[in-house]
Amino acid sequence: MINKYIGIGHLTKNPELKNLGDYQKCAFSIAINSSKDEVIFMDIECWGKVAQNCDKFLSKGSCVYVEGKIKVNKWKDKNDNPKQKWFIAADIVRFLPNGKKVEEDKNIENPKPSDSIKEIINEEEMPF
């Protein structure tokens, strides 16, 4: 089975960093224009150093490339009804140019925004 998500979109709001004991989680949503008339909103979660960099360098409107796995959280509400929420557990978040002036920072551990899409996507890894 293959569980691989790849998408490029713009953040819909500023990322939210949460400290969970020894771990840090950053959550944000991206909007993806799937066609001229349709926009898809994807919830993204990332952890560790990726989470720290996303919190530090991203803001509403930032353009990102996201690679990860599709996951689901399941729970029951107060009336014992089953609920679920789908999201992307991101392994890689790359910062892309979005038309705004981008300042480079030597401390950033994600690739520089000048990376081309050819460098980002390895066609040999594509499942189709």
C-alpha positions in Angstrom: 0.0 0.0 0.0 1.2 3.5 -0.7 0.2 6.4 1.5 1.8 9.5 0.0 0.5 13.0 -0.2 2.2 15.8 -2.3 0.6 19.2 -2.6 1.4 22.9 -3.1 -0.8 25.6 -1.6 -1.0 28.8 0.4 -1.4 29.0 4.2 -5.0 30.1 5.1 -3.8 31.5 8.5 -0.7 31.7 10.6 0.7 28.4 11.8 0.1 27.3 15.4 2.9 25.8 17.4 2.1 23.6 20.4 4.5 22.2 23.0 3.6 18.7 24.0 6.1 17.6 26.6 9.4 16.9 24.8 7.8 17.4 21.4 6.6 20.3 19.3 3.7 20.2 16.8 2.9 22.8 14.3 -0.5 22.8 12.6 -1.8 24.9 9.7 -4.1 24.7 6.7 -3.3 25.2 3.1 -5.6 26.2 0.2 -5.0 24.4 -3.1 -6.6 25.5 -6.3 -7.6 22.2 -7.9 -9.4 23.8 -10.8 -10.6 27.3 -11.9 -13.7 27.0 -9.8 -12.6 24.7 -6.9 -10.4 25.2 -3.9 -9.4 22.3 -1.6 -8.4 23.0 2.0 -6.0 20.6 3.6 -5.1 20.5 7.3 -1.3 19.9 7.9 0.6 18.8 11.0 4.3 18.6 11.4 6.7 17.8 14.3 10.1 18.5 15.6 12.5 20.8 13.6 10.1 21.0 10.7 7.5 22.3 13.1 9.9 24.9 14.6 10.9 26.1 11.1 7.3 26.4 9.9 6.3 28.4 13.0 9.3 30.7 12.6 9.3 31.3 8.9 5.7 30.9 7.6 2.7 33.1 7.9 -0.8 33.5 6.3 -0.4 33.5 2.5 3.0 31.7 2.4 3.3 29.2 -0.4 4.5 25.8 0.6 5.2 22.4 -0.9 4.1 19.6 1.5 4.9 15.9 1.4 3.7 13.4 3.9 1.1 10.8 4.8 -2.7 11.0 5.0 -3.9 10.2 8.5 -7.2 10.2 10.4 -8.1 11.0 14.0 -11.2 9.2 15.2 -13.1 9.8 18.4 -16.6 9.8 19.8 -18.5 13.0 20.7 -20.4 13.6 24.0 -23.4 11.7 22.5 -21.2 8.7 21.6 -21.4 9.4 17.9 -18.3 8.5 15.9 -16.3 11.5 14.5 -13.2 11.7 12.3 -10.9 14.3 10.9 -8.5 13.7 8.0 -5.2 15.5 7.9 -1.7 15.4 6.4 1.2 14.3 8.6 4.0 16.2 6.9 7.5 14.9 6.7 8.7 17.6 4.4 7.6 21.2 4.2 9.4 23.4 1.7 9.0 27.1 1.5 8.2 28.4 -2.0 8.2 31.9 -3.4 4.7 33.5 -3.3 5.3 36.8 -5.0 6.4 38.6 -1.8 10.0 39.6 -1.0 11.6 36.6 0.6 14.4 37.1 3.0 17.0 34.3 3.4 18.1 33.2 6.8 21.2 31.0 7.4 19.5 29.2 10.3 16.7 27.7 8.1 17.0 24.0 7.7 14.3 23.7 4.9 15.5 24.2 1.3 15.8 27.8 0.2 12.7 29.3 -1.6 14.7 29.5 -4.8 14.5 25.7 -5.3 12.8 24.9 -8.5 9.9 22.5 -8.7 12.1 20.1 -10.7 14.4 19.8 -7.7 11.5 19.3 -5.3 9.7 16.5 -7.2 11.7 13.4 -8.1 9.7 11.9 -11.0 11.1 8.4 -10.4 9.3 8.4 -7.0 5.9 9.2 -8.5 3.5 6.3 -8.3 2.0 6.9 -11.7 
